[in-house]
Amino acid sequence: MKNLLNIALIFLLSACTINYGMIDGSIDADTFSVELFEEQASNAPAGYGATYTDFLKDYMISRTKLNLKNQNADIEISGKIIQYNTSPVSVQTDEVAALNRLTVVIAVTVVNNLKEEDSFESNFRQFSDYSADQDLASVEEELLSDINDKLSQDIINRLTSNW
């Protein structure tokens, strides 16, 4: 009886499979390009547009099958940093903020040269919270890394789901 249970268990476990794949299964293209993101938010750090542009390129290369191309790409991405601000999130009983939130909003235009109906313009908003007793300058790099990751994932999600 014990052998029969072991055989059944082995059979069940061998029937289970796990498939790993890239997240861009529905992107019907081979190449992409990213133009320099303009900094239109007055309080964004100098050079943030270029930093985000490079981040997005690396993110797309590492998480999709698309190849980076400087011109005439199948998918052309451009954008603007339109909002960059901090605000209190959690206020304590003495009306002092316990948490602050850094919020970044980007306006993105995607032109799909292969399937024009998959082109879109959209704003993406992401944030990251930090303790109010921390200075933004001391945590800004870490917060932006988190925000950049979320924004880039949002762009890929929109590319793959066409929502």
DSSP file (Angstrom, degrees, kcal/mol; ACC not computed):
  #  RESIDUE AA STRUCTURE BP1 BP2  ACC     N-H-->O    O-->H-N    N-H-->O    O-->H-N    TCO  KAPPA ALPHA  PHI   PSI    X-CA   Y-CA   Z-CA
    1    1 A M     >        0   0    0      0, 0.0     4,-2.1     0, 0.0     5,-0.2   0.000 360.0 360.0 360.0 -41.7    0.0    0.0    0.0
    2    2 A K  H  >  +     0   0    0      1,-0.2     4,-2.2     2,-0.2     5,-0.1   0.898 360.0  50.1 -63.7 -40.2    2.8    2.3    0.9
    3    3 A N  H  > S+     0   0    0      1,-0.2     4,-2.5     2,-0.2    -1,-0.2   0.873 108.0  53.9 -64.1 -37.9    4.5    1.7   -2.5
    4    4 A L  H  > S+     0   0    0      2,-0.2     4,-2.3     1,-0.2    -1,-0.2   0.902 109.2  47.8 -64.3 -41.4    1.3    2.4   -4.3
    5    5 A L  H  X S+     0   0    0     -4,-2.1     4,-2.6     2,-0.2    -2,-0.2   0.902 111.6  50.6 -65.3 -41.4    1.0    5.8   -2.5
    6    6 A N  H  X S+     0   0    0     -4,-2.2     4,-2.5     2,-0.2    -2,-0.2   0.911 110.9  48.5 -63.0 -42.1    4.6    6.6   -3.4
    7    7 A I  H  X S+     0   0    0     -4,-2.5     4,-2.5     2,-0.2    -2,-0.2   0.912 112.1  49.1 -64.6 -42.4    4.1    5.7   -7.0
    8    8 A A  H  X S+     0   0    0     -4,-2.3     4,-2.5     2,-0.2    -2,-0.2   0.902 111.7  49.4 -62.9 -41.6    0.9    7.8   -7.1
    9    9 A L  H  X S+     0   0    0     -4,-2.6     4,-2.6     2,-0.2     5,-0.2   0.925 111.6  47.9 -64.5 -44.7    2.8   10.7   -5.5
   10   10 A I  H  X S+     0   0    0     -4,-2.5     4,-2.3     1,-0.2    -2,-0.2   0.906 111.8  50.9 -62.2 -41.7    5.7   10.4   -8.0
   11   11 A F  H  X S+     0   0    0     -4,-2.5     4,-1.2     2,-0.2    -2,-0.2   0.926 111.5  47.1 -61.9 -45.3    3.2   10.3  -10.9
   12   12 A L  H  X S+     0   0    0     -4,-2.5     4,-0.7     1,-0.2     3,-0.3   0.919 113.5  47.8 -63.2 -44.1    1.3   13.4   -9.7
   13   13 A L  H >< S+     0   0    0     -4,-2.6     3,-0.6     1,-0.2    -1,-0.2   0.863 109.8  52.4 -67.1 -35.2    4.6   15.4   -9.1
   14   14 A S  H 3< S+     0   0    0     -4,-2.3    -1,-0.2     1,-0.2    -2,-0.2   0.745 103.1  59.3 -73.3 -20.4    5.9   14.4  -12.5
   15   15 A A  H 3< S+     0   0    0     -4,-1.2     2,-0.3    -3,-0.3    -1,-0.2   0.694  89.1  89.5 -78.3 -18.9    2.7   15.6  -14.2
   16   16 A C    <<  -     0   0    0     -4,-0.7     2,-0.4    -3,-0.6    -3,-0.0  -0.618  58.7-176.8 -81.2 135.4    3.3   19.1  -12.8
   17   17 A T        -     0   0    0     -2,-0.3     2,-0.5     2,-0.0    -2,-0.0  -0.968  17.3-153.8-131.7 150.3    5.3   21.4  -15.0
   18   18 A I        -     0   0    0     -2,-0.4     2,-0.5     2,-0.0    -2,-0.0  -0.990  12.3-160.6-122.6 125.7    6.5   24.9  -14.5
   19   19 A N        -     0   0    0     -2,-0.5     2,-0.4     2,-0.0    -2,-0.0  -0.910   2.3-164.7-109.7 132.1    7.1   27.1  -17.5
   20   20 A Y        +     0   0    0     -2,-0.5     2,-0.3     0, 0.0    -2,-0.0  -0.903  21.4 151.8-110.7 141.8    9.3   30.2  -17.5
   21   21 A G        -     0   0    0     -2,-0.4     2,-0.1     0, 0.0    -2,-0.0  -0.961  45.9 -80.1-157.4 174.2    9.3   32.7  -20.2
   22   22 A M        -     0   0    0     -2,-0.3     3,-0.5     1,-0.1    42,-0.1  -0.451  37.7-125.0 -79.2 157.7    9.8   36.3  -21.1
   23   23 A I  S    S+     0   0    0     40,-0.8     3,-0.3     1,-0.2    41,-0.1   0.422  96.0  74.8 -85.7   2.4    7.0   38.8  -20.4
   24   24 A D    >   +     0   0    0     39,-0.2     3,-1.9     1,-0.2    -1,-0.2  -0.047  48.9 131.8-108.2  33.7    6.7   40.1  -23.9
   25   25 A G  T 3  S+     0   0    0     -3,-0.5    -1,-0.2     1,-0.3    -2,-0.1   0.778  75.7  47.7 -56.6 -28.8    4.9   37.2  -25.6
   26   26 A S  T 3  S+     0   0    0     -3,-0.3     2,-0.9     2,-0.1    -1,-0.3   0.415  82.1 105.6 -97.2   3.5    2.3   39.5  -27.2
   27   27 A I    <   -     0   0    0     -3,-1.9     2,-1.4     1,-0.1   133,-0.1  -0.743  54.7-162.9 -84.2 110.8    4.8   42.1  -28.5
   28   28 A D        +     0   0    0     -2,-0.9     2,-0.3    87,-0.0    -1,-0.1  -0.585  54.4  88.2 -95.5  72.9    4.9   41.4  -32.2
   29   29 A A        -     0   0    0     -2,-1.4    36,-0.1     1,-0.1     3,-0.1  -0.964  58.7-150.6-158.1 165.9    8.1   43.3  -33.0
   30   30 A D  S    S+     0   0    0     -2,-0.3    37,-2.7     1,-0.2     2,-0.3   0.670  76.4  36.4-114.2 -29.5   11.8   42.8  -33.1
   31   31 A T  E     -a   67   0A   0     35,-0.3    44,-1.5    41,-0.0     2,-0.3  -0.874  54.3-174.5-130.5 158.2   13.3   46.3  -32.3
   32   32 A F  E     -ab  68  75A   0     35,-2.3    37,-2.7    -2,-0.3     2,-0.3  -0.974   5.9-160.7-143.9 158.6   12.6   49.3  -30.2
   33   33 A S  E     - b   0  76A   0     42,-2.1    44,-2.7    -2,-0.3     2,-0.4  -0.973   5.6-154.2-136.6 153.9   14.0   52.7  -29.7
   34   34 A V  E     - b   0  77A   0     -2,-0.3    44,-0.2    42,-0.2     2,-0.2  -0.980   9.8-150.1-131.8 119.5   13.8   55.2  -26.8
   35   35 A E        -     0   0    0     42,-2.9     2,-0.1    -2,-0.4    44,-0.1  -0.503  42.9 -79.9 -81.3 157.4   14.1   58.9  -27.3
   36   36 A L        -     0   0    0     -2,-0.2     2,-0.4     1,-0.1    43,-0.3  -0.369  48.2-121.9 -58.6 124.7   15.5   61.1  -24.5
   37   37 A F        -     0   0    0     12,-0.7    43,-0.3    -2,-0.1     2,-0.2  -0.564  26.9-128.7 -71.2 126.7   12.8   61.8  -21.9
   38   38 A E  E     -c   80   0A   0     41,-2.1    43,-3.6    -2,-0.4     2,-0.9  -0.485  10.3-130.8 -75.6 145.4   12.3   65.5  -21.6
   39   39 A E  E     +c   81   0A   0     41,-0.2    43,-0.1    -2,-0.2    -1,-0.1  -0.838  43.2 152.0 -98.1  99.7   12.3   67.0  -18.1
   40   40 A Q        +     0   0    0     41,-2.0     2,-0.6    -2,-0.9    42,-0.2   0.579  46.0  94.7-102.0 -13.9    9.2   69.2  -17.8
   41   41 A A    >   -     0   0    0     40,-1.2     3,-1.6    -3,-0.2    42,-0.1  -0.702  69.8-148.1 -78.7 119.4    8.8   68.9  -14.1
   42   42 A S  T 3  S+     0   0    0     -2,-0.6    -1,-0.2     1,-0.3    41,-0.0   0.775  92.5  46.9 -63.9 -28.0   10.6   71.9  -12.6
   43   43 A N  T 3  S+     0   0    0     41,-0.2    -1,-0.3     2,-0.1     3,-0.1   0.319  81.9 117.5-100.4   9.8   11.7   70.2   -9.4
   44   44 A A  S <  S-     0   0    0     -3,-1.6     3,-0.1     1,-0.1    40,-0.1  -0.485  78.2 -95.6 -70.2 146.2   13.0   67.0  -11.0
   45   45 A P    >   -     0   0    0      0, 0.0     3,-2.2     0, 0.0     4,-0.3  -0.321  49.1 -91.3 -63.1 145.4   16.7   66.5  -10.4
   46   46 A A  T 3  S+     0   0    0      1,-0.3    -3,-0.0     2,-0.1     0, 0.0  -0.334 113.1  17.1 -57.7 131.0   19.0   67.7  -13.2
   47   47 A G  T 3> S+     0   0    0     -3,-0.1     4,-2.3    -2,-0.0    -1,-0.3   0.462  83.9 124.8  86.6   1.6   19.6   64.9  -15.6
   48   48 A Y  H <> S+     0   0    0     -3,-2.2     4,-3.1     1,-0.2     5,-0.3   0.875  70.2  57.5 -63.8 -36.1   16.7   62.7  -14.5
   49   49 A G  H  > S+     0   0    0     -4,-0.3     4,-2.2     1,-0.2   -12,-0.7   0.924 110.5  43.0 -58.4 -45.3   15.3   62.5  -18.0
   50   50 A A  H  > S+     0   0    0      2,-0.2     4,-2.3     1,-0.2    -1,-0.2   0.887 113.5  52.5 -67.9 -39.5   18.5   61.0  -19.3
   51   51 A T  H  X S+     0   0    0     -4,-2.3     4,-2.2     1,-0.2    -2,-0.2   0.928 111.9  45.1 -62.3 -45.3   18.8   58.7  -16.3
   52   52 A Y  H  X S+     0   0    0     -4,-3.1     4,-3.0     2,-0.2     5,-0.2   0.898 109.7  55.7 -67.3 -38.7   15.3   57.4  -16.8
   53   53 A T  H  X S+     0   0    0     -4,-2.2     4,-2.2    -5,-0.3    -2,-0.2   0.940 110.9  44.2 -57.1 -48.6   15.9   57.0  -20.6
   54   54 A D  H  X S+     0   0    0     -4,-2.3     4,-2.4     2,-0.2    -1,-0.2   0.894 112.7  52.5 -63.8 -40.3   18.9   54.8  -19.9
   55   55 A F  H  X S+     0   0    0     -4,-2.2     4,-2.6    -5,-0.2    -2,-0.2   0.934 109.5  48.7 -60.3 -46.8   17.1   52.9  -17.2
   56   56 A L  H  X S+     0   0    0     -4,-3.0     4,-2.7     2,-0.2     5,-0.2   0.898 110.0  51.6 -62.5 -42.0   14.1   52.1  -19.6
   57   57 A K  H  X S+     0   0    0     -4,-2.2     4,-2.4    -5,-0.2    -1,-0.2   0.953 113.2  44.1 -58.9 -50.0   16.5   51.0  -22.3
   58   58 A D  H  X S+     0   0    0     -4,-2.4     4,-2.3     1,-0.2    -2,-0.2   0.887 113.3  52.0 -62.8 -38.9   18.3   48.6  -20.0
   59   59 A Y  H  X S+     0   0    0     -4,-2.6     4,-1.5    -5,-0.2    -1,-0.2   0.923 111.1  46.5 -63.3 -45.7   15.0   47.4  -18.5
   60   60 A M  H  X S+     0   0    0     -4,-2.7     4,-1.3     1,-0.2     6,-0.3   0.898 112.5  50.2 -64.6 -41.3   13.5   46.6  -22.0
   61   61 A I  H  < S+     0   0    0     -4,-2.4    -1,-0.2    -5,-0.2    -2,-0.2   0.906 115.0  43.3 -63.7 -41.8   16.7   44.8  -23.1
   62   62 A S  H  < S+     0   0    0     -4,-2.3    -1,-0.2     1,-0.2    -2,-0.2   0.700 122.8  35.3 -80.4 -18.5   16.7   42.6  -20.0
   63   63 A R  H  < S+     0   0    0     -4,-1.5   -40,-0.8    -5,-0.2     2,-0.3   0.404 114.3  46.5-119.8   2.3   13.0   41.8  -19.9
   64   64 A T  S  < S-     0   0    0     -4,-1.3   -39,-0.0     2,-0.2    92,-0.0  -0.869  75.1-120.7-134.8 171.7   11.9   41.5  -23.5
   65   65 A K  S    S+     0   0    0     -2,-0.3    -4,-0.1   -41,-0.1     2,-0.1   0.447  75.9 118.0 -88.2  -1.9   13.1   39.9  -26.7
   66   66 A L        -     0   0    0     -6,-0.3     2,-0.4   -35,-0.1   -35,-0.3  -0.356  58.4-138.5 -71.4 145.7   13.3   43.3  -28.4
   67   67 A N  E     -a   31   0A   0    -37,-2.7   -35,-2.3    -2,-0.1     2,-0.2  -0.860  21.5-114.2-104.2 138.8   16.6   44.6  -29.6
   68   68 A L  E     +a   32   0A   0     -2,-0.4     2,-0.4   -37,-0.2   -35,-0.2  -0.515  37.2 177.5 -72.9 134.1   17.6   48.3  -29.1
   69   69 A K        -     0   0    0    -37,-2.7     4,-0.2    -2,-0.2   -35,-0.2  -0.997  28.0-143.1-138.3 139.5   17.9   50.2  -32.4
   70   70 A N  S    S+     0   0    0     -2,-0.4     2,-0.3     1,-0.1     3,-0.1   0.871  81.1  12.5 -73.6 -36.7   18.7   54.0  -32.7
   71   71 A Q  S    S+     0   0    0      1,-0.1    -1,-0.1   -39,-0.1   -39,-0.0  -0.949 118.0  19.8-140.2 158.3   16.4   54.8  -35.6
   72   72 A N  S    S+     0   0    0     -2,-0.3    -1,-0.1     1,-0.1     2,-0.1   0.860  76.8 168.0  53.8  43.1   13.6   53.2  -37.6
   73   73 A A        -     0   0    0     -4,-0.2    40,-0.2    -3,-0.1    -1,-0.1  -0.437  47.9-119.2 -82.4 160.3   12.7   50.7  -34.9
   74   74 A D  S    S+     0   0    0      1,-0.2    39,-3.0    -2,-0.1    40,-0.6   0.895 106.6  32.3 -63.8 -40.6    9.5   48.7  -34.9
   75   75 A I  E    S-bD  32 112A   0    -44,-1.5   -42,-2.1    37,-0.2     2,-0.5  -0.983  74.7-165.5-122.4 123.5    8.4   50.3  -31.6
   76   76 A E  E     -bD  33 111A   0     35,-2.8    35,-2.8    -2,-0.5     2,-0.4  -0.939   5.6-167.2-112.4 124.4    9.4   53.9  -30.9
   77   77 A I  E     +bD  34 110A   0    -44,-2.7   -42,-2.9    -2,-0.5     2,-0.3  -0.925  14.1 161.1-114.8 132.4    9.1   55.2  -27.3
   78   78 A S  E     + D   0 109A   0     31,-2.4    31,-2.9    -2,-0.4     2,-0.3  -0.943   9.3 154.6-140.4 163.7    9.3   58.8  -26.3
   79   79 A G  E     - D   0 108A   0     -2,-0.3   -41,-2.1   -43,-0.3     2,-0.3  -0.993  29.8-123.3-174.0 179.1    8.2   60.7  -23.2
   80   80 A K  E     -cD  38 107A   0     27,-2.0    27,-2.4    -2,-0.3     2,-0.9  -0.992  23.6-126.2-140.1 143.1    8.3   63.5  -20.7
   81   81 A I  E     +cD  39 106A   0    -43,-3.6   -41,-2.0    -2,-0.3   -40,-1.2  -0.842  38.8 168.6 -85.4 109.3    8.8   63.8  -17.0
   82   82 A I  E     +     0   0A   0     23,-2.1     2,-0.3    -2,-0.9    24,-0.2   0.638  57.2  28.1-104.9 -15.8    5.7   65.9  -16.2
   83   83 A Q  E     + D   0 105A   0     22,-1.7    22,-2.3   -42,-0.1     2,-0.3  -0.988  50.9 163.2-147.9 139.0    5.4   65.6  -12.4
   84   84 A Y  E     + D   0 104A   0     -2,-0.3     2,-0.3    20,-0.2   -41,-0.2  -0.802  28.5 134.4-152.4 103.4    8.0   65.1   -9.7
   85   85 A N  E     - D   0 103A   0     18,-2.2    18,-3.1    -2,-0.3     2,-0.4  -0.978  41.9-133.4-151.6 163.9    7.0   66.0   -6.1
   86   86 A T  E     + D   0 102A   0     -2,-0.3    16,-0.2    16,-0.2    -2,-0.1  -0.899  25.8 171.1-116.2 149.2    6.9   65.0   -2.5
   87   87 A S  E     - D   0 101A   0     14,-1.6    14,-2.7    -2,-0.4     2,-0.1  -0.988  38.5 -96.3-152.6 153.0    4.0   65.1   -0.2
   88   88 A P  E     + D   0 100A   0      0, 0.0    12,-0.3     0, 0.0     3,-0.1  -0.481  36.3 175.9 -70.9 143.9    3.1   64.0    3.3
   89   89 A V  E     +     0   0A   0     10,-3.0     2,-0.6     1,-0.3    11,-0.2   0.762  64.8  34.9-113.7 -50.6    1.2   60.6    3.4
   90   90 A S  E     - D   0  99A   0      9,-0.9     8,-4.5     0, 0.0     9,-1.1  -0.944  68.0-163.2-117.1 117.1    0.7   59.6    7.0
   91   91 A V  E     - D   0  97A   0     -2,-0.6     6,-0.2     6,-0.3     2,-0.0  -0.855  11.6-141.8-104.0 133.2    0.1   62.3    9.6
   92   92 A Q    >   -     0   0    0      4,-2.9     3,-1.9    -2,-0.5     4,-0.0  -0.230  35.9 -90.7 -82.8 177.2    0.6   61.6   13.3
   93   93 A T  T 3  S+     0   0    0      1,-0.3    -1,-0.1     2,-0.1    -2,-0.0   0.773 126.8  57.5 -62.1 -27.0   -1.6   62.9   16.1
   94   94 A D  T 3  S-     0   0    0      2,-0.2    -1,-0.3     1,-0.0     3,-0.1   0.186 120.2-109.4 -89.6  18.7    0.6   65.9   16.5
   95   95 A E  S <  S+     0   0    0     -3,-1.9     2,-0.4     1,-0.2    -2,-0.1   0.769  78.2 131.1  60.0  31.0    0.0   66.8   12.9
   96   96 A V        -     0   0    0     -4,-0.0    -4,-2.9    -8,-0.0    -1,-0.2  -0.932  64.0-108.8-111.0 136.6    3.6   65.9   11.9
   97   97 A A  E     -D   91   0A   0     -2,-0.4    -6,-0.3    -6,-0.2     3,-0.1  -0.406  26.5-173.8 -67.0 134.6    4.1   63.7    8.9
   98   98 A A  E    S+     0   0A   0     -8,-4.5    34,-2.1     1,-0.3     2,-0.4   0.739  76.2  26.0 -93.4 -31.8    5.3   60.2    9.6
   99   99 A L  E     -DE  90 131A   0     -9,-1.1   -10,-3.0    32,-0.3    -9,-0.9  -0.981  65.3-159.8-133.0 144.4    5.8   59.3    6.0
  100  100 A N  E     -DE  88 130A   0     30,-3.2    30,-2.7    -2,-0.4     2,-0.4  -0.854  13.1-143.4-115.4 158.8    6.5   61.3    2.9
  101  101 A R  E     -DE  87 129A   0    -14,-2.7   -14,-1.6    -2,-0.3     2,-0.6  -0.986   2.9-153.6-127.9 127.4    5.8   60.2   -0.7
  102  102 A L  E     -DE  86 128A   0     26,-2.7    26,-1.9    -2,-0.4     2,-0.4  -0.894  21.7-169.2 -95.2 123.5    7.9   60.9   -3.8
  103  103 A T  E     -DE  85 127A   0    -18,-3.1   -18,-2.2    -2,-0.6     2,-0.4  -0.943   9.4-172.2-118.8 135.1    5.6   60.8   -6.9
  104  104 A V  E     -DE  84 126A   0     22,-2.7    22,-2.3    -2,-0.4     2,-0.4  -0.992   1.5-169.9-125.7 132.9    6.8   60.8  -10.5
  105  105 A V  E     -DE  83 125A   0    -22,-2.3   -23,-2.1    -2,-0.4   -22,-1.7  -0.987   5.3-172.1-122.1 130.7    4.4   61.0  -13.5
  106  106 A I  E     -DE  81 124A   0     18,-2.6    18,-2.8    -2,-0.4     2,-0.6  -0.953  18.0-143.1-121.4 143.0    5.6   60.5  -17.0
  107  107 A A  E     -DE  80 123A   0    -27,-2.4   -27,-2.0    -2,-0.4     2,-0.4  -0.924  27.2-166.8-101.0 123.3    3.8   61.0  -20.3
  108  108 A V  E     -DE  79 122A   0     14,-3.3    14,-2.5    -2,-0.6     2,-0.5  -0.920  15.5-166.0-119.8 136.4    4.7   58.3  -22.7
  109  109 A T  E     -DE  78 121A   0    -31,-2.9   -31,-2.4    -2,-0.4     2,-0.5  -0.987   8.2-171.3-117.8 125.9    4.1   58.0  -26.5
  110  110 A V  E     -DE  77 120A   0     10,-3.3    10,-2.1    -2,-0.5     2,-0.6  -0.975   3.8-166.3-119.3 123.2    4.6   54.7  -28.1
  111  111 A V  E     -D   76   0A   0    -35,-2.8   -35,-2.8    -2,-0.5     2,-0.8  -0.942   4.6-160.9-109.1 118.9    4.5   54.4  -31.9
  112  112 A N  E     -D   75   0A   0     -2,-0.6   -37,-0.2     4,-0.2     7,-0.2  -0.877   3.9-170.9 -99.0 107.1    4.2   50.8  -33.2
  113  113 A N  S    S+     0   0    0    -39,-3.0     3,-0.2    -2,-0.8   -38,-0.1   0.595  84.3  47.8 -75.6 -11.2    5.3   51.0  -36.8
  114  114 A L  S    S+     0   0    0    -40,-0.6     2,-0.4     1,-0.2    -1,-0.2   0.816 125.7  22.1 -95.4 -38.9    4.2   47.4  -37.5
  115  115 A K    >   -     0   0    0    -41,-0.2     3,-2.5     1,-0.1    -1,-0.2  -0.811  66.8-171.0-132.4  90.5    0.7   47.6  -36.0
  116  116 A E  G >  S+     0   0    0     -2,-0.4     3,-1.8     1,-0.3    -4,-0.2   0.789  83.3  65.5 -54.7 -31.9   -0.5   51.2  -35.9
  117  117 A E  G 3  S+     0   0    0      1,-0.3    -1,-0.3     3,-0.0    -2,-0.0   0.672  95.4  59.3 -67.4 -15.5   -3.5   50.2  -33.8
  118  118 A D  G <  S+     0   0    0     -3,-2.5    -1,-0.3    -6,-0.2    -2,-0.2   0.421  81.7 107.9 -91.5   0.3   -1.2   49.2  -30.9
  119  119 A S    <   +     0   0    0     -3,-1.8     2,-0.3    -4,-0.2    -8,-0.2  -0.444  48.4 170.2 -71.7 151.8    0.3   52.7  -30.7
  120  120 A F  E     -E  110   0A   0    -10,-2.1   -10,-3.3    -2,-0.1     2,-0.4  -0.994  34.4-143.9-158.6 161.4   -0.7   54.7  -27.6
  121  121 A E  E     +E  109   0A   0     -2,-0.3     2,-0.3   -12,-0.2   -12,-0.2  -0.999  36.6 154.7-126.1 131.9   -0.2   57.8  -25.5
  122  122 A S  E     -E  108   0A   0    -14,-2.5   -14,-3.3    -2,-0.4     2,-0.4  -0.997  39.0-126.2-156.9 151.4   -0.6   57.4  -21.8
  123  123 A N  E     -E  107   0A   0     -2,-0.3     2,-0.4   -16,-0.2   -16,-0.2  -0.840  23.3-161.2 -97.3 139.3    0.5   58.9  -18.4
  124  124 A F  E     -E  106   0A   0    -18,-2.8   -18,-2.6    -2,-0.4     2,-0.4  -0.984   4.4-167.1-122.5 132.6    2.0   56.6  -15.9
  125  125 A R  E     +E  105   0A   0     -2,-0.4     2,-0.3   -20,-0.2   -20,-0.2  -0.970  12.9 163.8-122.8 130.9    2.2   57.5  -12.2
  126  126 A Q  E     -E  104   0A   0    -22,-2.3   -22,-2.7    -2,-0.4     2,-0.3  -0.971   9.8-172.1-141.8 158.9    4.3   55.8   -9.5
  127  127 A F  E     -E  103   0A   0     -2,-0.3     2,-0.3   -24,-0.2   -24,-0.2  -0.932  13.0-156.7-144.8 165.7    5.5   56.6   -6.0
  128  128 A S  E     -E  102   0A   0    -26,-1.9   -26,-2.7    -2,-0.3     2,-0.2  -0.974  19.3-137.7-146.2 136.1    7.7   55.4   -3.2
  129  129 A D  E     -E  101   0A   0     -2,-0.3     2,-0.3   -28,-0.2   -28,-0.2  -0.621  20.1-179.6 -96.0 152.4    7.3   56.3    0.5
  130  130 A Y  E     -E  100   0A   0    -30,-2.7   -30,-3.2    -2,-0.2     6,-0.1  -0.982  37.7 -84.8-147.0 156.9   10.0   57.2    2.9
  131  131 A S  E >   -E   99   0A   0     -2,-0.3     3,-1.8   -32,-0.2   -32,-0.3  -0.322  31.7-131.7 -64.1 139.8   10.2   58.2    6.5
  132  132 A A  T 3  S+     0   0    0    -34,-2.1   -33,-0.1     1,-0.3    -1,-0.1   0.711 105.3  63.4 -67.6 -19.7    9.6   61.8    7.3
  133  133 A D  T 3  S+     0   0    0    -35,-0.4     2,-0.4     2,-0.1    -1,-0.3   0.400  90.6  85.7 -86.6   6.7   12.7   62.0    9.5
  134  134 A Q  S <  S-     0   0    0     -3,-1.8     2,-0.3     5,-0.0    -4,-0.1  -0.842  82.9-121.5-102.8 144.5   14.8   61.2    6.4
  135  135 A D    >>  -     0   0    0     -2,-0.4     3,-1.1     1,-0.1     4,-0.9  -0.671  18.1-130.6 -81.1 135.8   16.0   63.9    4.1
  136  136 A L  H >> S+     0   0    0     -2,-0.3     4,-1.8     1,-0.3     3,-1.0   0.888 106.2  59.0 -54.1 -41.9   14.9   63.3    0.5
  137  137 A A  H 34 S+     0   0    0      1,-0.3     4,-0.4     2,-0.2    -1,-0.3   0.818 103.2  52.6 -59.4 -30.9   18.4   63.9   -0.8
  138  138 A S  H <4 S+     0   0    0     -3,-1.1    -1,-0.3     1,-0.2    -2,-0.2   0.728 123.3  26.3 -79.5 -20.4   19.7   61.0    1.3
  139  139 A V  H <X S+     0   0    0     -3,-1.0     4,-2.5    -4,-0.9     5,-0.2   0.403  91.9 100.0-119.0  -0.5   17.1   58.5    0.0
  140  140 A E  H  X S+     0   0    0     -4,-1.8     4,-2.9     1,-0.2     5,-0.2   0.874  80.9  52.3 -59.4 -42.8   16.3   59.9   -3.5
  141  141 A E  H  > S+     0   0    0     -4,-0.4     4,-1.8     1,-0.2    -1,-0.2   0.918 112.8  44.9 -61.6 -44.5   18.5   57.5   -5.4
  142  142 A E  H  > S+     0   0    0      2,-0.2     4,-1.8     1,-0.2    -1,-0.2   0.904 114.2  49.5 -65.8 -42.5   16.9   54.4   -3.8
  143  143 A L  H  X S+     0   0    0     -4,-2.5     4,-2.7     1,-0.2    -2,-0.2   0.921 110.9  49.5 -62.7 -44.5   13.4   55.8   -4.2
  144  144 A L  H  X S+     0   0    0     -4,-2.9     4,-3.2     1,-0.2     5,-0.2   0.850 106.4  55.8 -66.0 -34.2   14.0   56.6   -7.9
  145  145 A S  H  X S+     0   0    0     -4,-1.8     4,-1.9    -5,-0.2    -1,-0.2   0.931 111.6  44.1 -61.7 -44.2   15.3   53.2   -8.5
  146  146 A D  H  X S+     0   0    0     -4,-1.8     4,-2.0     2,-0.2    -2,-0.2   0.927 116.6  45.8 -64.7 -46.4   12.1   51.7   -7.1
  147  147 A I  H  X S+     0   0    0     -4,-2.7     4,-2.9     2,-0.2     5,-0.2   0.916 111.3  51.9 -64.9 -44.7    9.9   54.2   -9.1
  148  148 A N  H  X S+     0   0    0     -4,-3.2     4,-2.5     1,-0.2     5,-0.2   0.899 109.0  51.5 -59.5 -41.1   11.8   53.7  -12.3
  149  149 A D  H  X S+     0   0    0     -4,-1.9     4,-2.1    -5,-0.2    -1,-0.2   0.931 112.5  45.2 -61.3 -46.3   11.4   50.0  -12.0
  150  150 A K  H  X S+     0   0    0     -4,-2.0     4,-2.2     2,-0.2    -2,-0.2   0.908 113.4  49.3 -65.5 -43.1    7.6   50.4  -11.5
  151  151 A L  H  X S+     0   0    0     -4,-2.9     4,-2.0     2,-0.2    -1,-0.2   0.920 111.9  48.5 -63.0 -43.5    7.2   52.9  -14.4
  152  152 A S  H  X S+     0   0    0     -4,-2.5     4,-2.2    -5,-0.2    -1,-0.2   0.891 110.6  50.6 -65.1 -39.7    9.1   50.7  -16.8
  153  153 A Q  H  X S+     0   0    0     -4,-2.1     4,-2.8    -5,-0.2    -1,-0.2   0.891 107.8  54.3 -64.6 -38.6    7.1   47.6  -15.8
  154  154 A D  H  X S+     0   0    0     -4,-2.2     4,-2.2     2,-0.2    -2,-0.2   0.903 108.1  49.4 -60.2 -41.6    3.9   49.7  -16.4
  155  155 A I  H  X S+     0   0    0     -4,-2.0     4,-2.3     2,-0.2    -2,-0.2   0.932 112.6  46.6 -64.7 -45.7    5.1   50.5  -19.9
  156  156 A I  H  X S+     0   0    0     -4,-2.2     4,-2.4     1,-0.2     5,-0.2   0.909 110.5  53.4 -63.3 -41.4    5.9   46.9  -20.7
  157  157 A N  H  X S+     0   0    0     -4,-2.8     4,-2.1     1,-0.2     5,-0.3   0.913 110.1  47.5 -59.4 -41.8    2.5   45.8  -19.3
  158  158 A R  H  X S+     0   0    0     -4,-2.2     4,-2.0     1,-0.2     5,-0.3   0.895 111.4  51.4 -67.2 -39.1    0.8   48.3  -21.6
  159  159 A L  H  < S+     0   0    0     -4,-2.3    -2,-0.2     1,-0.2    -1,-0.2   0.886 116.6  39.8 -62.7 -38.7    2.8   47.1  -24.6
  160  160 A T  H  < S+     0   0    0     -4,-2.4    -2,-0.2    -5,-0.1    -1,-0.2   0.749 124.7  34.2 -86.4 -24.3    2.0   43.5  -23.9
  161  161 A S  H  < S-     0   0    0     -4,-2.1    -3,-0.2    -5,-0.2    -2,-0.2   0.665  85.0-145.4-106.1 -18.2   -1.7   43.8  -22.9
  162  162 A N     <        0   0    0     -4,-2.0    -3,-0.1    -5,-0.3    -4,-0.1   0.914 360.0 360.0  52.6  47.4   -2.8   46.7  -25.1
  163  163 A W              0   0    0     -5,-0.3    -1,-0.1    -6,-0.2    -5,-0.1   0.435 360.0 360.0 -93.6 360.0   -5.2   48.0  -22.4
